[in-house]
């Protein structure tokens, strides 16, 4: 039996922050409906009922946004009730939520603790750096409110990790960001390089937010060496980016789909029930169906889903002979846009990845030997 992960967007693209680089805002403006209404309970029940009827051993319900807490805590209480109602085969259920932390209060924190939610909190570093791009709808700082939410998670012993988006501007301050996380004793961090917007595929590196090859190399090399120094001195911080490299070196599969060499179906469900194959592609062109009307099997086997998967199988000749291809996988599909005649462009961060591995591969092997 397999595992199933569903990425659920109960608040659609609705958010209480106005992050300048927001990829989902960019996705939403490229479809006919920018913002759907909040998810109703019928749709939520259909999602859970259909998921738990699959031939699976575990199911991860990942609630995302927009900002998923905007729909309110009662929505999540109903999710737990539906899970108990339909989990007749003792399937392992994992609940997680990715939030900007603004709405986390005592009630939310207690609920997350009581129901074993893993909480991912978006925070881009210390106040000055976080507020480069992450501000409220009134253009005020979000930092203190996010930290208040984190303190409540700590107080109630909720398991959480930090999600940090790296932009062209913040990449120049990676030492400050890393030091801040260390001082805050954050042990589980995922760094997410900002991606190009849909309408900037043909622009050069002067576009404001995404990391070009030089930016990406400088970020990756600086962060890795800060992390590696701490690792060999007994101060382990779990950074998903580097643990994926180590997993591959040890013969395991990476957890980041961009390293897999092809796209996998993520099953993203908008608040309307519309289903898409990937968080980065919730646009009309790639709509697979609607969970209220279609079965998960029909959605996975749809012609559009097959086309989405098949387009990701193309491997450039240069990648085929690259000694680092298994570590890189060719990169996330969004880094290979635009596709022309069903063939992807070349990953614009490729040279950065090669230089990074050429310089640090021996350290990666040393680091891999520190893990069982």
N, C-alpha and C positions, 0 to 999 in steps of 0.2 A: 504493500500500500504506500501511497505517496503522501506528501505534505501539501497543504493548500495555503496560500497567502492571498488575502484580499485587501486592497488599498481602498478605503472607503472615505468619501468626501461629504460628510453630512451637512456641512455649511457651504458647499460649493466653493466659489472663489471669494466669498464674503470674508472680510478680515478687519480687525481693529488696529492694524498697523498699515503703514504705507511704505514698505521696503522698496527702495528704488530698483533693485535688481530682481525682484520677485519673478521666478520663472513661471509660476502658475498664472499670474496676472497676464503675462505675455501669451501663455497658452490660451487663456480664456478669450482674449481679444481677437484671436485668430479662429474663432468658431462663431456660429450664428447666434448662439445664446451665451452672453458673457457670464451671467450669474444666474444659476437656477435657484429656486426656492429651497428652504431648508428641507432635508429629507423627512418624509412622513413615516409613521410607524409601520404602515403596511409595507413600504419598500424595505425598511430595516428588517422586518420579520421575514420577508421573502428572501433577502440576502442570507440570513442565518439559517433558515429552513433548507434552502437549496444547498448551501455550503455543507451543512452537516448531514445531508443525504448522500454526499459523494463517498466514493470508496477511498477514504483517507485515514491516516493514523493521527494526524494533527492538523489544526487549522489556526492560522494567525490572522486575527481581525485587526488591521492597522488603520486607525482613524487619523485622517490628515486633513489638510485644508488647501487654500484658505486657512481659516482658524477654526478648528473643529470644536473648541469649547463654547463657541458662540451659540450653538444649538441648545446648550443648557445641560445640566447634570441628569435630568429626568430621562433624557434620550438614552444615556448610557446605562441607567438603571434598568430601562426596558430591554436594552441589549443583553444584559446579564440574564434577565428573566426569559428572554427568547432562547438564549443558549441553553439554559437549564431545561426548557420545555422540549427542545428538539435534539438534544444530545443523548439519544437513546442507545448509542453504541460505545459510550465511554471514550469518545474521541478526545485527545488532548487539545485543550483550547488555550490559546495565548492571546491576550489582549494588549495592544500597545497604542499609544497616541503620540503624535508629533504636534507640539504646540509652541506658540511664542511665549507662553508662561504668564501672560498679562492677567488672565482670568482665574488663575489658580488661587483658590481660597481654601479655608480649612475644610469645607465640605468636599471640595474636589479632591484635596489631598487625602482625606480619610477614605473617600470612595476608592481612589486609586490603590491605597494600601490594602483595604479590605478585599479588593477583587484582583489583586496581583497584577495591576497594569504596569507595564514598562513605559516610562514617559521620556520622550525625546524633547529636549528644550532647546530652542534656537537662541544662541547667544554668540555674537561674533567677536568676543574679546572684552577688554576693559572698556570703560564708558566712552572714552574718546573715540575708540576704533569702532565699537559696536554702533555708535550713533553716526558714523559716516553715512550709513545707508538705511538703518533700521529705526525709524521714527514713527510717532503716532499719526493719526489722521490730521491732527492739528499741528504737525511738524514739531512735536516736542520729543524730548528724549524718552526712550523706552527702557533704558538700562535699569533704573532703580526698581521699576515695576517687575521686570523679569527676575531680578535678584530676590525680590520679596517672594515671588512664586517658588523659586528654587529653595529658599530657606524653609518654606512650609513643607516642601517635599522632603527635605532633610529632617525636619522636626518629626515628621510622621513616618520616617524610614521608608519612603517610597523609592523604589529602584528607578534611577534616571540616568540618562546620558546627555552629553552636550553635542548639538549640531552646529557647526561653524561654517558658514559660507565664506569662501575666500574670493575677493575681487581683486582687480588690478591694483586698486589703491591699498587695500588691507594687506595684500601679499608683501608689501614693503615693510610691514611691521610684525612679521611672524614671530620674531623673538619676543616682542612684548606680549603678543597673544598667548604664546606658549607659557611664558613666565607667569602670566595672570592665572591661567588654568592651574598651573602647579601650586601657586599660592592659595588658590581656592580649594585645592585638594580634589579637583575633578579628575577622576580616574578613567572615565570612559568617554572618548571623544571621537567624533567623525568629522573630518574636514571635507567640505564639499566645494570643489572649484566651480566658480560661477560659469555658466554656459552662455553661448551666444544666443541672442534673441532671434526669433524667426526671420525678422526683416533685416538682419545684419549679416547674413551668410556671405554676402559679397563685399562687405566692408573690410577695411584693413584693421590693424591692431589699435588704431586710435579710438575705436569704440570703447565706451567708458568703463564697462564693468568686467567683461570676460577676460580670462588670462590668455594672452598669446603665448607662443612657445617660450620666449625668454622669461616672461612672468612666471609661467608654470614651473620651469626648471628652477628658478631662484627660490620659489616657495617650497617646492618639493625637497630640494637639496638642503636648504636651511632647516626646515622642520625635521627632516629625517636625522640629521646629525645632532640636533638638540635632543631628539628622542633616543637616539642610539647611545649617546653619552650617558644619559640617565639610566638606560637599560643595563649597560655593563657595570654601572655603579650601584645596582640594586634598587633603583627607583623606577619600577615598571608602571607605565601609563598605557592603557589600551587605546591605541589609535588604529582604527579599522583599516585605514589605507595601507599601513605597513604590515599589519597582521595578514592581510590578503596576500601580499607578496611572499611572506614567510610560508603561508599555507601552500601556495603553489610550489615553492621550493621543496617542501616536504611531501609533495605528491598529492595534496588535497585540492579540492575545488575552491575557487575564491567565492566570497559571499557577494562581491560587487559584480553586478551583471555586465558592466562595461569591460570586465576582464575575461569574460567567458568565451569571447570569439564570435558570439552571435546573440541575437535578442531572445529573451524568454518572455513568456506571457505573464504579466504582472497582475492582470485583472483589476483594473482601476474602476471603481464604481462611483459615478457622480451622484449628487443628491437626488437627481431625477430618476435614477436607476440605470441611466445610460452607462455602457461598459466600454472601456478602451484598453488597449494592450500595454500601455506604458504611461507613467506620470507625465512624461515629456511630450506625449502625443495624444492628449485628450482633445482632439479637434475632429470636426465633422468627417474629414476624409478617412479617419481610422476608427470610427464608431463601429463596434462589433455587434451591438444589440442592446437589449434592455432587460435587466434582471427580473422585472415584473412580468415580462412576456416570454422570455427565452430561458432555456435550461443552460446550465454552465457548460454542458457538453456541446450543445449547439453553438454557443458563443466561441468556445475553444476551437471548434471545427469549421467555423465560418470561413468563407472564401477570403474575406478581408484579413482575418487573422493569419491565414496561410500566406497571403501575399506579404504581410508585415514581417513574418518570420523568414520567408524565403529571401527577401531583399537584404536581410542582415547576413546571409551566408557568403556573400561575395568577399573574397580576400584578395587584396592587392598583391601583385607579384613581389613587390619589395617586402611585404609582410611575410610571405611564404618562406623567404630565405633569411629572415631576421632571427638572430639567436635569442632575442628577447620576446618573441611573439607570445609564447605561453605565459609570460609574466604580464604582458600588456593586453593581449587579446584583440588588438587593433583599436581599442578605445570605444567609448560610448557612441552609439549611433548618432546622437545629436552632434558629436564632434566630427562626424563624417558627412554632414549635410553641406550643400544640397546633393541629392541623388539625381543623376542625369542619365536618362535611358536605363533606369533601374540599377545604375552603378553608383556607389558612394564616392564622394570626394575623398581626398586623403586627409587623415587625421592631422589637424593643424598643430597639434601638440607633440607630434611624433619625434621631432629632433630633440625636444626637451627630455622626453622619456629615455631616448637612447643615451644622451649625455649623462643623465642621472644614473642609469644602470652601469654605464662604463666606469663611472667614478666610484659607485657605492656597492657594486655587486658583492665584493668580498665581505663588506660589513654586513650585508643582508644574509650571507651564508653564515657568518659568525653569529648573528642574531638568531637565525633559525636553529642553531645548535643549542641555544639556551632554552628552547621549548621542547617538551617531550612529544 
